[in-house]
């Protein structure tokens, strides 16, 4: 198997409902932190890597939210305070 096939291979994990809830909360916190780091990053390549990671983690959070019947913040859905500040500087009318 090459690297790309390995990255796309499904992985199973069994969690209790409490564990899944804890993981969903952890992911939500991580997504907020990533949004803040993305807003504060000046290196375009690193920013793209962070955005890709945020998108992958948001997909996991969405899956967990669907299983738990709760909403998990999707990537970019709720920008963090630093991201909002950066957006305000780019688009003062926003």
N, C-alpha and C positions, 0 to 999 in steps of 0.2 A: 504494500500500500504506500502511495506517495503521501507527502505532507498534507496536500489539499484534501485527499480522501479521508485521512485521519481526522482532520479538523471538522469535517462534515458528518462523520459517523455519529449516530445517535448514542447518547449515554443515558442509562436509567439510574434513578436514585429513588429509594423509598424513604419517605419522611412521614412522621406523624403530623397531624393537623397543626399541632403547636409548633413543631419544628419548621413546617412550611410557613407559618405565620411569622416566626422569628426571621426566617430567611427573607421573606418579602419585606419586612421592616428594614433589615440590613441593606437590602438592595435599594430601597427607596432613599436611605441615607447616602449610600454610595453614589447614586445618580445625582443627588443634590450636590455632593462634593465634587463630582466630575464636572458638572455644569459650571461650578465656580472656578475650577481649575482651567477649564476650556476658555472661559472669559478672560482669565488672567494670563494665558499663554500667548507669547508673541511669536513662537516658532510655528510656521504654518504646517510643517510635516508632523510635528508632535501634536498639534491641535487636531489634525485629521485622525491620528491614531487614537487620541482620547475620544473623539466623536464616535469612531467605529466601536470602541470598547463600550461607550455609553449605550449605543444602539443595541449591541449584543446583550448587555445586562438588562436593558429595558425589555427586550423580548422575553428574557427569563422571567422578569417581574410580571409581565403581562400573562405569561403562562401560569405562574403561581396565582396571580389574582383571579384568573379564570377558574382555576381549580378550587380556590377558597371562596369564590363568589364575592371578591372584593376588588376595588380599583387600585391599581398601582400606577404611579406617575410614569407616563411614557417619556421617552427621550425627547427633550425639547418642549414638552407640553407645558411645563411650569418652570420657566427659567429661574435660576437662583438670583439672589440680590446682586451679585457682581455681574451676572449676565444681563440682568435688567438695566444696570447702570451702563454697561457697554452698549446695549441696544439704544439706550437713551442718548448716548453721545453720538451714535451713528445716525439716529433718526430722532431729532429733538421733539418732533410732533407725536412720536409714538407713546 
